[in-house]
Amino acid sequence: MFEEEEALTFEQCNMNHSERQSHHSDKVKKSLITRLNRVEGQVRGIKGLIEKDTYCDDIITQISAVQSALNSFSKVLLEAHLKSCVTERIQDGDLEVVDELLVTIQRLMKK
């Protein structure tokens, strides 16, 4: 799923569950932040459309684009999570991560 698979590799995740941190490489952080910046710009654009009394259907089209961009972001992040954090925790014998992952997938599918 990664567009730039080499650029989207994660460093080892922090295994201290109380901190629950992921450690992303600089390239991954840049890619994710770039995607979020685009979404932020799209949302600001929607606000501008509302302020200009733009036709509702045109606004809804833009909302759909934002939702699609966030779904794409989520897919990239989820794939990286599976390939790094989840894999590492399973290899370390921590099978609790499977239940955690199922809850995460259920939350994503509700959207």
Beta strands, then each sheet from edge to edge (+ up, - down):
end
